[in-house]
Amino acid sequence: MELSRYLPFMNKWTNPLKAAFFFKLNEKFPRVGFAIGIFIASIGILFLLMFPFLALTLPFNLYDTVIHAQELKDWIDAVIQIILIGLGGAFSWAIYKLKFPLPSGLDITKEKFPHLLKLIEELQSEFGNLRIDRIIIRDKYEISVIKTPRSGMPFLNTSTLIIGLPVLQTMSPLYFRALLARRIGQLSTQHTPVSTRLYFLNNIWVQFKSSSKHSKNKFAKALSYFFQLYSPLYQNILMPLMQEEELEADSYGMDLINHTDMNECIVYEEVVNQFLENKFWPKIYHMAKRSKTPEFTPYAQITKVVKAGITDSEISETIQAALKVEMHNPAPLPSLIKRLNHLGHAKPLPPKRLSKTAADYYLGSSLGKIIQLFDKRWVAKIKGKL
């Protein structure tokens, strides 16, 4: 059951005007915004710690209460403490037994992808020998790092670097290197240690929401009601801080390429993302519905379509639309103009046209097999929906 349907006031937090308030607050009083972020994060952590705290500390109080009990109210206090100990233990066990599935995808190994692994190892070394537990390739347009809790507490996590095949297929080796550096650099806590941890907590709370909701344990399901309220609240209130972390990630990209190339990379990323989201995939799904037997292979065609479809006019139109997005747009990724201003650029620069892709450069002979695998999965998935 989704509580948000029964609590209309929760929708107010997603209102752009409400979201703009937190951006303005963070802009005028950054320390206040930062303090609010820490406070909101502390609520989630203390909520989880509350149950083992009750289960471990109340038995001492119970012993003292029973030893000195003389009146009826003392025995009532003892009963209340027993109930609280039981609830604390039950919820603690439910939290401990929560399961957090790791992100699924094609595992990257040195034997199959030596060039890509070499690049990742170089970037890890560049930013301080950062630990990455898993590296996978997925079918979506994304490069992200997901921290998955190893237990019912958000302290020990497994870091998974997710690389979308469409990114490799639509980016040049130079641009891809910068985008990968953005994410790997975020694992470093040297520049903004607290803000970085707050940034990754956002997805961790989403995982707690999903894990508790789908648990068979009744006490875990009860926990899900808290996270259904807390997770979106956390995301919306901390959106300004999360956008600042994305801007900091652009700085990591500039550690490897110059300002001009980073400007072009950000612009091209915006253009490709909008092209795939608004034109490529809608057309693919439309063709699949019309034919009823989808034989079109999107991953085999995506590079060719992007090269042909992203013309100079397409780039110009996308940039003009992106520049109209407000500075305080409540989205995980800052607006284009905000990112360019952070680079010290007043205007976007037209990106270089795509010739050799990062997929050709870093995946080599394995690329064909990956494309066949992903296309086969896509066809099977879309047939199941038709």
N, C-alpha and C positions, 0 to 999 in steps of 0.2 A: 504493500500500500504506500503510495506517494503522499506524504503529508502536505506537500506544497499545494496540492489541489484543494485542500481544506483550510489552508491558511493564506488567504489572498494577500495579506500584508507582506508575505515573502517576495511577491512579484515586484514590490516597490524597489527592492534592492537592484533589480535588473533594469530599472528605468534609467535612460541616459542622463536625465537631470539629476537623479539621486547619485549616480555614479560620478558625475562631474564634481559633486560636492567633495568627494574624497580626493580627487585629483587637485582641486583648488586648495584644499586643506594641506595636502602634502607639498604643494608648490610654495605656499606662503609660510607654512610652519612645518618644515621637513622633520624636525625632531619630534613634534607632536604626532605626525603621521607614522613615524617609525615606532614610537612608543605604543601607539594604538595597535600596530601590527604585532608587536611582541605580546601585548596583552591578549589579543584574539588568539594567537598561537598557543599561549599558555593555557587558555581555557580548554582546548582539546587535549593537551598533554595532561593537565591536572585532572580532567574528567576520567581519563584512563587509569591514572595512578590512584584515584580516590578509592577504587574498589579493593585493590590489594592492601592499601593503607588501612581500611576499615577491618579487613580480615585479619591483619597482623597485629594491630594495636588494641582493638577493642577487647580481645580476651583478657588482657591485663586489667582493664577497667572492670570487666565482668567479675573477675576473681575478687577484686577489692569490694565491689558492690555486694556480692554474695556473702563475703566474710563479715561485712558490717551491716547486713540487712537486719532491720528491726521492725519496720512498719510495712504496710501493704504497698505504699508507693515505691519503696526500695525494691520489692520484688517485681513490681511493674517495670521499673527501670531495668532490672535484670532481664526480663522477658524481651523488652525492646532491644537491648543490646544483643541478645541471642539472635533475634530476627535480623538485625543489621549485620552481624557476623555471618549469618547464613547467606544473606543477599550479597555481601561483599565477596564471600568465597565463590558463590555461584557465578557472579558476573566476572570475577577474576579468571575462573576456569574457562568461561565462554570467550573471554578476550584472548587467553592463552591458546585456545584451540582454533582461533580464526585462521582460515587458509587464504593466502594471497597468491594467486597464480602468476607466474612470470609471464611477461609478454611473449607471444608466440611469433615465430618467424624462422627464416632459414639461417641457421648458425653459420657464422663466418669463422673459418679455420685457416691457419697458415698454409696448410697443404693445398687447399683449393683456391685461396685468395691471397697469395703472398704479397702482391703489390699494395692492396688495400690495407692489409694488416701492417705492412711496413709504414704506411702513411699514418695510421692510427698510433702506432708506437712512437713515431717521431713527434706527433702532437702531444702525446702523453708526457714525453720527456720535456718538451718545450714548456709545458705548464706545470712542471713539478712532479713528474712520475706519478700521475694520478691513477687510481685504481678503477678499472672497468672490468666487471665480472663476466659480462656476456656481451656479444656483439651479434646482432641479427639484421637481416634484410627483410623488409616487408613490402607490401604492395601499394602502400599509400605514399602520397607526396609529403614526406616529413623527414626531418633529422631531429631526434630528440633523445633525451636521457631520462629513463624512468627508474626511480628508486622504489623497489618493492620490499616491504617489511618482511623480515625473516620470522618474526613472532608477532604477538599481539601488541607490541609497543613500537613506536616509530623511531627507534634509536639505532638499531642494527638493520641495515638494508642491503639488498643486492642491486647493484647498478647495471642497468642494461642500456647499451647504446643501440638505438634503432636508426637504421638508414633505409630510407624509402628508395626502392628501385626507380620510380619515376624521377627522383632527384638526380640520380646517377645518369639517367638517360637523357635528361634535358639540360644539364649543366656542363659547362666546360671544366676541365681539370682544375683550372685556377679558381673559378668561382666555387666549385665543390669543396676545394681545400679550405677556402675561407669559411664556408657554411659549416663544415665539419669542425673547424677550429672554434667557432662560436659555441658549439655544444660541449665539446671536450673541455674548453676553457672554463665553462660554468661549473665544472666539478671542482675547480680550484676554489679554496676559501681564503686565498691570500688578500684579495682586493676588498671584497665585501662579505666577510664570513657570516655575519648574522643574516643579512638580506638573502644570501644564497641559500641558507638553510630554510628560511621562510618561503622562498620560491619553490623549493622541492617539496615542502610540506603540503602544498596545495594539492598535488596529485596523490600524495599519500593519504590525505583525508578522503579523496574520491574513492580510493581503494578500500578504505575502512567502511565507507558508505555501502559500496557494492558487496564486500565480503560479509558484513554483518546482515545485510538484507537477504542474501542468498543462503545464509547458514541455516541448518536444520535445528540448531539449538535455540530454544525459546528465549533464553536470556540474551543471546546474541542478536536475535531479531528485535528485542526491545531496545538494544543499543542502536540499531539502525535508525530509529526515530530521531535520536539525537543527531546523528550524522547527516540525516536528510535535511535538517535545519542548519547544522553547523557548517557543512562543506560548502554549499553555495554562498553562505554568509561570509565565510573566510575568503573565498575567491573574489567576491565583489568588493569587500572592504580593503583587501590587500592588492587589488588590481594595480594601483599606482606603483607600489613597490615591485610588483612582478614585471611591469613594463620597464622600470629602471634596470632590472636585472637583464632584460632583453637588450637594452641599450648598452649595458656593460658587456654583454656577449658580442655586440658589434665591435667593441674595442679589442676583444680577443682576436677577432678576425683580422683587425688592422695590425696585429702583431706579426702577421705573416705576409700580408699584401699591403700596398700603399693606399692612401686615402682615395685616390682617383679610381683604382680598381675596385675598392670596397663600395664606393658610390655606385658604380656600374653593376656590381654584384647584387646589391640591395634592390636596385631598380629592376634588374632582370628577374630576380626572384619574385618580385611583386607581379611582373607581367606574366611569367610562366604560371604562377599559382592561379591568377585570375583566368587565364586562358584555359587551363585544365578544368577548373571548377565550373566555369560558366559556358564553355563551348565544347571542349573535347569530351568529357564524361557524359554530359547531357545528350550529346549526339550519339555516343556509343550505346547508351541505354535505350534511346529512342529506336535505333536500328535493331537492337536485340528484341524489343517488344514487337516491332513490325514483322520481323522474319519468323519469330517463334522458335527458330532454331539458330541461336547465336553462334555463328562460326567466325565472326570477326575477332581477331586477336589484338586487343588494345596494346599490350606491352611490346608486341612485335612491330607495331605501327607508330607508337607514340613519338619516337624521335623524328621520324619522317614528317609527321603531321605538325609537330612543333616548328621544325625548320621551315616548312612551307607556310604555316598559318600565322606565325609571329612576324608579320611584316613591319616596315617602318611606321605605317599608319596605325597598326595594331598597338605597337609600342607607345606611340604618341597618345592615342585615345586612352589607353590604360593608365598612363602616367598622369594625364590631366584629371581623370576621375579619382585617382588615388590622392592627388594633391588637394582635393576638395574635402577629404575626410578630416574631421575636426582633430585638433591636437589632443584633446582629452577623450578620444574615442574609447569606450569601455570594452576593449578586446585584449586578449593575451599578448598579441604582438602590437607594438606601438605603430602609429600612423607613419606613412612614408615620409612626410615632411618632418615629423619629430625625429625619425632616425637620421635623416639627412642633416638636420640642425645639429644633432649630436656629433656628427662627423666633422662639422664645421663647414658644411656646404649649403649654399642657399638654393641651388638648383640641381635637379637630377641630371645625370649625364647619360646619354644614350649608350646602352650596353653593346658589346661586341657581338656580332652574329655568331651563332653556334656552328662550329665546324666539327671538331673532334670532341666526343662526349667523355665525361668522366667514367662512364660505364665501359667504353672501349679501352680507356687508359688503365683503369684499376681492376677491372674484372677479367679482361683478356679473353682467353679461350672458354672460360666458364660462362660468359655472358649468354651465349646461345641456349645452353641448358637451363639457365635460370629463367630466361624469357619463356621457353617452352613450358616449364613447370608452372610459372605464374599465370600464363594464358590458359593452361589446362584447368587450373583451379578456378580461374575467373569464369570460364565457360560452364563448369560444373555448378558453380554458385548461382550464376544467373539463370541457368536452366531450372534450378530448384525453385526460383522465385516466380517463373513464368507459369 
